[in-house]
Amino acid sequence: MAKHSPARRRFDRLIGYRLEAVAVILLTGLFRRLPLDTASALGGRLARWVGPRLGSSRRTLERIRLALPPRTEGEARRVLADSWENLGRT
């Protein structure tokens, strides 16, 4: 877990978490108004775009390389992106 300054932790508690909650509520409202196939496709594309940019993806990519050693770097990254898309669709 990252060690943040007291000011950063205070900001997260007072503002950051509330902003995240508002974003989730807005996205949930949007997805509820869309047809199921459209919402699934949009969620998959959004997760495929955002997921690989998250810090947890570095660890996941390392684990994919360990689990599937004959894969090239491009194939490992495609597996990672596909897994994010699957998560976004569900």
C-alpha positions as CSV (number, residue, x, y, z in Angstrom):
1,M,0.0,0.0,0.0
2,A,1.3,3.4,-0.9
3,K,2.3,5.8,1.9
4,H,0.7,9.2,1.4
5,S,1.3,12.4,3.4
6,P,-1.3,13.3,6.0
7,A,-2.5,16.1,3.7
8,R,-3.1,13.7,0.9
9,R,-5.0,11.2,3.1
10,R,-7.1,14.1,4.5
11,F,-7.9,15.2,0.9
12,D,-8.9,11.7,-0.1
13,R,-11.2,11.3,2.9
14,L,-12.8,14.7,2.5
15,I,-13.0,15.2,-1.2
16,G,-11.5,12.3,-3.2
17,Y,-13.8,9.5,-2.1
18,R,-16.9,11.7,-2.6
19,L,-15.8,12.5,-6.2
20,E,-15.3,8.8,-6.9
21,A,-18.7,8.1,-5.5
22,V,-20.3,10.7,-7.7
23,A,-18.5,9.3,-10.8
24,V,-19.8,5.8,-10.0
25,I,-23.3,7.0,-9.4
26,L,-23.3,8.9,-12.7
27,L,-21.9,6.0,-14.7
28,T,-24.3,3.6,-13.1
29,G,-27.2,5.9,-14.0
30,L,-25.9,6.1,-17.6
31,F,-25.5,2.3,-18.0
32,R,-29.0,1.7,-16.6
33,R,-30.5,3.8,-19.3
34,L,-28.7,2.0,-22.1
35,P,-29.8,-1.3,-23.7
36,L,-28.0,-4.3,-22.3
37,D,-25.8,-5.0,-25.3
38,T,-24.8,-1.3,-25.7
39,A,-24.0,-1.0,-22.0
40,S,-21.9,-4.2,-22.1
41,A,-20.0,-3.0,-25.1
42,L,-19.4,0.4,-23.6
43,G,-18.3,-1.0,-20.3
44,G,-15.9,-3.3,-22.1
45,R,-14.4,-0.5,-24.2
46,L,-14.1,1.8,-21.2
47,A,-12.4,-0.9,-19.0
48,R,-10.1,-1.8,-21.9
49,W,-9.0,1.8,-22.2
50,V,-8.7,2.6,-18.4
51,G,-7.6,-0.8,-17.0
52,P,-4.2,-1.1,-18.4
53,R,-3.3,2.4,-17.2
54,L,-4.0,1.4,-13.5
55,G,-1.1,0.5,-11.2
56,S,-2.5,-2.9,-10.6
57,S,-2.0,-3.8,-14.2
58,R,1.8,-3.9,-13.8
59,R,1.5,-6.7,-11.3
60,T,-1.1,-8.5,-13.4
61,L,1.1,-8.3,-16.5
62,E,4.1,-9.8,-14.6
63,R,1.8,-12.6,-13.5
64,I,0.6,-13.2,-17.0
65,R,4.3,-13.5,-18.1
66,L,4.9,-16.0,-15.4
67,A,1.8,-18.1,-16.1
68,L,2.2,-18.0,-19.9
69,P,5.9,-17.9,-20.6
70,P,5.9,-18.7,-24.3
71,R,3.9,-15.5,-25.0
72,T,5.5,-12.5,-26.6
73,E,5.2,-9.1,-24.9
74,G,2.4,-8.0,-27.3
75,E,0.4,-11.2,-26.6
76,A,0.8,-10.7,-22.8
77,R,-0.5,-7.2,-23.2
78,R,-3.4,-8.4,-25.3
79,V,-4.4,-11.0,-22.6
80,L,-4.3,-8.1,-20.1
81,A,-6.5,-5.9,-22.2
82,D,-8.9,-8.7,-22.9
83,S,-9.2,-9.5,-19.2
84,W,-10.0,-5.8,-18.5
85,E,-12.6,-5.8,-21.3
86,N,-14.2,-8.9,-19.8
87,L,-14.4,-7.3,-16.4
88,G,-15.9,-4.1,-18.0
89,R,-18.6,-6.1,-19.8
90,T,-19.7,-7.8,-16.6
